[in-house]
């Protein structure tokens, strides 16, 4: 890890099969976002990039990574395009895009 301060991040996976893997910002900005997204993890990290790395199956299940606290009990897929990573405290959100991350306009906190 870098010398940056660790913070907590919330990871939401897109659960709608019709929109999964398509970075659609408007789905996050609805009043019923829980129709499309499910909270799957709380991660202690320094950046969205680190959260993405920690919530991907590489050589083992990502839920085994020490800074990751899985919220959902059932098996989870890796974080992918169309999923959302939210920084706690300031509630800044990033959607995983095909190349990198798309900063999402502020809408409201996920809680």
Residue frames as a rotation matrix with the C-alpha (Angstrom) as fourth column:
UNK 1
0.577 0.817 0.000 0.00
0.817 -0.577 0.000 0.00
0.000 0.000 -1.000 0.00
UNK 2
-0.053 -0.571 0.819 1.08
0.472 -0.737 -0.483 3.57
0.880 0.361 0.308 -0.53
UNK 3
-0.838 -0.331 -0.434 1.61
0.538 -0.367 -0.759 6.27
0.092 -0.869 0.486 2.09
UNK 4
-0.534 0.733 0.422 -1.84
-0.361 -0.649 0.670 7.73
0.764 0.205 0.611 1.34
UNK 5
-0.669 0.374 0.642 -4.37
-0.675 0.057 -0.736 7.59
-0.312 -0.926 0.214 4.15
UNK 6
-0.903 0.422 -0.075 -6.59
0.372 0.859 0.352 4.54
0.213 0.290 -0.933 4.18
UNK 7
-0.576 0.813 0.077 -10.29
-0.788 -0.528 -0.317 5.12
-0.217 -0.244 0.945 3.96
UNK 8
-0.496 0.489 0.717 -13.33
0.204 0.869 -0.451 2.90
-0.844 -0.078 -0.531 3.69
UNK 9
-0.731 0.254 -0.633 -14.99
-0.682 -0.290 0.671 2.26
-0.013 0.923 0.386 0.35
UNK 10
-0.008 0.804 0.595 -18.35
-0.302 0.566 -0.768 0.66
-0.953 -0.185 0.238 -0.41
UNK 11
-0.919 -0.309 -0.245 -18.54
-0.336 0.292 0.895 -1.65
-0.205 0.905 -0.372 -3.43
UNK 12
0.076 0.992 0.099 -21.83
-0.462 0.123 -0.879 -2.04
-0.884 0.021 0.467 -5.28
UNK 13
-0.883 -0.298 0.363 -22.31
0.141 0.569 0.810 -4.64
-0.448 0.767 -0.460 -8.00
UNK 14
-0.413 0.740 -0.531 -24.80
-0.910 -0.366 0.197 -4.10
-0.048 0.564 0.824 -10.78
UNK 15
-0.666 0.216 0.714 -27.39
-0.125 0.911 -0.392 -6.88
-0.736 -0.350 -0.580 -10.51
UNK 16
0.411 0.871 -0.267 -29.57
-0.401 -0.090 -0.911 -6.13
-0.818 0.482 0.313 -13.52
UNK 17
-0.069 -0.500 0.863 -28.74
0.513 0.724 0.461 -8.60
-0.856 0.474 0.206 -16.33
UNK 18
0.644 0.381 0.663 -29.99
0.763 -0.262 -0.591 -6.16
-0.051 0.886 -0.460 -18.98
UNK 19
0.909 -0.284 0.305 -27.56
-0.213 -0.946 -0.243 -3.42
0.358 0.156 -0.921 -17.94
UNK 20
0.705 -0.691 0.160 -24.70
0.108 0.327 0.939 -5.36
-0.701 -0.644 0.305 -16.39
UNK 21
-0.095 -0.906 0.413 -21.30
0.784 0.187 0.591 -4.54
-0.613 0.381 0.692 -17.93
UNK 22
0.021 0.130 0.991 -22.66
0.766 -0.640 0.068 -1.33
0.643 0.758 -0.113 -19.42
UNK 23
-0.706 -0.361 -0.609 -21.53
0.693 -0.531 -0.488 1.81
-0.148 -0.767 0.625 -17.58
UNK 24
-0.117 0.780 0.615 -24.88
0.535 -0.472 0.700 3.63
0.837 0.411 -0.362 -17.30
UNK 25
-0.929 -0.357 0.096 -24.56
0.146 -0.594 -0.791 6.53
0.339 -0.721 0.604 -14.88
UNK 26
-0.386 0.851 0.355 -28.31
-0.699 -0.522 0.489 7.19
0.601 -0.060 0.797 -14.84
UNK 27
0.256 0.474 -0.843 -28.93
0.172 0.835 0.522 3.85
0.951 -0.278 0.133 -13.11
UNK 28
-0.490 -0.521 -0.698 -26.90
0.796 0.058 -0.602 5.00
0.354 -0.851 0.387 -10.12
UNK 29
-0.998 0.021 0.067 -28.69
-0.039 -0.960 -0.277 8.35
0.059 -0.279 0.958 -10.06
UNK 30
-0.208 0.975 -0.074 -32.18
-0.086 0.057 0.995 7.01
0.974 0.214 0.072 -9.53
UNK 31
-0.108 0.265 0.958 -34.14
-0.962 -0.270 -0.033 7.00
0.250 -0.926 0.285 -6.29
UNK 32
0.809 0.397 0.434 -34.47
-0.494 0.859 0.136 3.23
-0.318 -0.324 0.891 -6.61
UNK 33
0.109 -0.868 -0.484 -30.81
-0.934 0.077 -0.348 2.38
0.340 0.490 -0.803 -7.24
UNK 34
-0.465 -0.287 0.837 -31.17
-0.659 0.744 -0.110 -0.76
-0.592 -0.603 -0.535 -5.12
UNK 35
0.736 0.669 0.110 -33.16
-0.346 0.510 -0.788 -2.15
-0.583 0.541 0.606 -8.06
UNK 36
0.860 -0.427 -0.279 -29.91
-0.243 0.138 -0.960 -2.22
0.448 0.894 0.015 -10.05
UNK 37
-0.121 -0.989 0.086 -27.13
-0.422 -0.027 -0.906 -2.37
0.898 -0.145 -0.414 -7.43
UNK 38
0.885 0.293 -0.361 -26.33
0.172 0.517 0.839 -4.49
0.432 -0.805 0.407 -4.37
UNK 39
0.398 -0.755 0.521 -23.79
-0.904 -0.420 0.082 -3.61
0.157 -0.504 -0.849 -1.69
UNK 40
0.798 -0.133 -0.587 -21.26
0.023 0.981 -0.191 -6.47
0.602 0.139 0.786 -1.68
UNK 41
0.183 -0.820 -0.542 -18.23
0.911 0.348 -0.220 -5.22
0.369 -0.454 0.811 0.27
UNK 42
0.986 -0.160 0.052 -16.64
-0.166 -0.883 0.440 -2.68
-0.024 -0.442 -0.897 2.55
UNK 43
0.523 -0.849 0.068 -12.96
0.764 0.432 -0.479 -2.23
0.377 0.303 0.875 1.69
UNK 44
0.741 -0.429 -0.517 -10.17
0.071 -0.716 0.695 -0.35
-0.668 -0.551 -0.500 3.45
UNK 45
0.204 -0.632 0.747 -7.95
0.973 0.217 -0.081 1.13
-0.111 0.744 0.659 0.72
UNK 46
-0.401 -0.483 -0.778 -6.37
0.406 -0.855 0.322 4.29
-0.821 -0.187 0.539 -0.64
UNK 47
-0.656 0.117 -0.745 -8.03
-0.633 -0.623 0.460 4.61
-0.411 0.773 0.483 -4.06
UNK 48
0.493 0.868 -0.065 -10.74
-0.729 0.371 -0.576 3.23
-0.476 0.331 0.815 -6.36
UNK 49
0.247 -0.499 -0.831 -8.00
-0.751 0.443 -0.489 1.43
0.612 0.745 -0.266 -8.30
UNK 50
-0.802 -0.566 0.189 -6.90
-0.539 0.552 -0.636 -0.41
0.256 -0.612 -0.748 -5.16
UNK 51
-0.213 0.823 0.527 -10.51
-0.644 0.288 -0.709 -1.31
-0.735 -0.490 0.469 -4.31
UNK 52
0.594 0.409 -0.693 -10.96
-0.804 0.330 -0.494 -2.70
0.026 0.851 0.525 -7.81
UNK 53
-0.243 -0.793 -0.559 -7.82
-0.642 0.563 -0.521 -4.83
0.727 0.232 -0.646 -7.47
UNK 54
-0.858 -0.145 0.492 -8.86
-0.505 0.408 -0.761 -6.12
-0.091 -0.902 -0.423 -4.04
UNK 55
-0.061 0.927 0.370 -12.35
-0.490 0.295 -0.820 -7.11
-0.869 -0.232 0.436 -5.23
UNK 56
0.399 0.115 -0.910 -11.27
-0.887 0.301 -0.350 -9.23
0.234 0.947 0.222 -8.18
UNK 57
0.816 -0.153 0.557 -10.70
-0.043 0.945 0.323 -12.97
-0.576 -0.288 0.765 -8.22
UNK 58
0.336 -0.767 -0.546 -7.09
-0.933 -0.191 -0.306 -13.40
0.130 0.612 -0.780 -9.30
UNK 59
-0.586 -0.554 -0.591 -5.59
-0.436 0.831 -0.347 -16.45
0.683 0.054 -0.728 -7.66
UNK 60
-0.777 0.397 -0.489 -8.28
0.624 0.587 -0.516 -16.87
0.082 -0.706 -0.703 -5.01
UNK 61
0.239 0.965 0.109 -11.68
0.877 -0.263 0.402 -15.52
0.417 -0.001 -0.909 -3.92
UNK 62
-0.302 -0.398 0.866 -11.43
0.154 -0.917 -0.367 -11.76
0.941 0.022 0.338 -3.35
UNK 63
0.680 0.631 0.373 -13.37
-0.281 -0.246 0.928 -12.10
0.677 -0.736 0.010 -0.08
UNK 64
0.680 -0.521 -0.517 -10.19
0.720 0.608 0.335 -13.61
0.140 -0.599 0.788 1.39
UNK 65
-0.171 -0.738 0.653 -8.28
0.441 -0.650 -0.619 -10.31
0.881 0.182 0.437 1.01
UNK 66
-0.481 -0.122 -0.868 -7.62
0.872 0.033 -0.488 -8.94
0.089 -0.992 0.090 4.49
UNK 67
-0.941 0.110 -0.320 -8.82
-0.003 -0.948 -0.317 -5.34
-0.339 -0.297 0.893 3.96
UNK 68
-0.617 0.752 -0.232 -12.09
-0.436 -0.082 0.896 -6.60
0.655 0.654 0.378 2.46
UNK 69
-0.782 0.521 0.341 -15.24
-0.150 0.374 -0.915 -7.23
-0.604 -0.767 -0.215 4.47
UNK 70
-0.853 0.521 -0.010 -17.80
0.166 0.289 0.943 -9.03
0.494 0.803 -0.334 2.34
UNK 71
-0.658 0.709 0.252 -21.34
-0.706 -0.465 -0.534 -7.84
-0.261 -0.530 0.807 3.06
UNK 72
0.400 0.788 -0.469 -23.19
-0.895 0.446 -0.014 -10.37
0.197 0.426 0.883 0.92
UNK 73
0.112 -0.325 0.939 -22.89
-0.618 0.718 0.321 -13.98
-0.778 -0.616 -0.120 2.07
UNK 74
0.827 0.239 0.508 -23.47
0.193 0.729 -0.657 -15.68
-0.527 0.642 0.557 -1.26
UNK 75
-0.112 -0.913 0.392 -20.54
0.814 0.142 0.563 -16.10
-0.569 0.382 0.728 -3.70
UNK 76
0.610 0.252 -0.751 -19.66
-0.058 -0.931 -0.359 -12.93
-0.790 0.263 -0.554 -5.53
UNK 77
0.659 -0.415 0.628 -18.24
0.731 0.154 -0.665 -12.20
0.179 0.897 0.405 -8.95
UNK 78
-0.446 -0.861 -0.245 -15.33
0.866 -0.484 0.123 -9.87
-0.224 -0.157 0.962 -9.44
UNK 79
0.219 0.407 -0.887 -15.95
0.146 -0.912 -0.382 -6.13
-0.965 -0.046 -0.260 -9.59
UNK 80
-0.423 -0.265 0.866 -16.43
0.836 0.254 0.486 -5.24
-0.349 0.930 0.115 -13.23
UNK 81
-0.957 0.081 0.280 -17.63
0.106 -0.800 0.591 -2.67
0.271 0.595 0.756 -15.76
UNK 82
-0.148 0.962 0.229 -20.84
-0.026 -0.235 0.972 -0.97
0.989 0.138 0.059 -14.61
UNK 83
0.284 0.175 -0.943 -20.19
0.889 0.321 0.327 -1.53
0.360 -0.931 -0.064 -10.89
UNK 84
0.523 -0.004 0.852 -19.82
-0.105 -0.993 0.060 1.41
0.846 -0.120 -0.520 -8.49
UNK 85
-0.134 -0.643 -0.754 -17.18
0.903 0.234 -0.360 2.18
0.408 -0.729 0.549 -5.86
UNK 86
0.618 0.465 0.634 -18.10
0.136 -0.857 0.497 4.82
0.775 -0.220 -0.593 -3.26
UNK 87
-0.578 -0.814 -0.057 -15.72
0.298 -0.145 -0.943 6.57
0.759 -0.562 0.327 -0.86
UNK 88
0.283 0.687 -0.669 -17.24
0.906 0.038 0.422 6.76
0.316 -0.726 -0.611 2.61
UNK 89
-0.290 -0.332 -0.898 -17.40
0.721 -0.692 0.023 10.14
-0.629 -0.641 0.440 4.28
UNK 90
-0.643 0.027 -0.765 -17.61
-0.348 -0.901 0.261 12.32
-0.682 0.434 0.589 1.18
UNK 91
0.188 0.783 0.593 -19.75
0.158 0.572 -0.805 9.81
-0.969 0.245 -0.016 -0.78
UNK 92
-0.030 -0.284 -0.958 -17.82
-0.913 -0.381 0.142 10.43
-0.406 0.880 -0.248 -3.99
UNK 93
0.442 0.317 0.839 -18.63
-0.045 0.942 -0.332 7.63
-0.896 0.109 0.431 -6.42
UNK 94
-0.432 -0.580 -0.691 -16.84
-0.822 -0.063 0.567 6.10
-0.372 0.812 -0.450 -9.39
UNK 95
0.759 0.607 0.236 -18.35
-0.405 0.724 -0.559 3.72
-0.510 0.328 0.795 -11.92
UNK 96
-0.253 -0.821 0.512 -16.03
0.060 0.515 0.855 1.10
-0.966 0.247 -0.081 -13.36
UNK 97
0.552 0.355 -0.754 -15.72
-0.668 -0.354 -0.655 1.88
-0.499 0.865 0.041 -17.07
UNK 98
0.983 -0.178 0.044 -14.24
0.166 0.759 -0.630 -0.09
0.079 0.627 0.775 -19.95
UNK 99
0.027 -0.997 0.078 -10.96
0.644 -0.042 -0.764 1.76
0.764 0.071 0.641 -19.40
UNK 100
-0.880 -0.436 0.187 -10.58
0.121 -0.587 -0.801 3.11
0.459 -0.682 0.569 -15.88
UNK 101
-0.427 0.700 -0.572 -13.27
0.844 0.081 -0.530 4.82
-0.325 -0.710 -0.625 -13.86
UNK 102
-0.301 0.450 0.841 -16.00
0.417 -0.731 0.540 7.36
0.857 0.514 0.032 -14.56
UNK 103
-0.969 -0.007 -0.247 -16.43
0.223 -0.453 -0.863 9.95
-0.106 -0.892 0.440 -11.80
UNK 104
-0.251 0.961 0.120 -20.14
0.875 0.172 0.452 10.15
0.414 0.218 -0.884 -11.05
UNK 105
-0.423 0.219 0.879 -21.92
-0.219 -0.966 0.136 13.43
0.879 -0.135 0.457 -10.44
UNK 106
-0.996 0.061 0.065 -22.98
-0.055 0.147 -0.988 13.75
-0.070 -0.987 -0.143 -6.82
UNK 107
-0.333 0.938 -0.094 -26.53
0.008 0.102 0.995 12.53
0.943 0.330 -0.042 -6.27
UNK 108
0.487 0.342 0.804 -26.93
-0.790 -0.220 0.572 11.49
0.373 -0.914 0.163 -2.64
UNK 109
-0.488 -0.727 0.482 -25.31
-0.864 0.481 -0.150 9.15
-0.123 -0.489 -0.863 -0.18
UNK 110
-0.455 0.285 -0.843 -25.96
-0.341 0.819 0.461 5.43
0.823 0.497 -0.276 -0.62
UNK 111
-0.842 0.102 -0.530 -27.06
0.492 0.551 -0.674 5.06
0.224 -0.828 -0.514 3.00
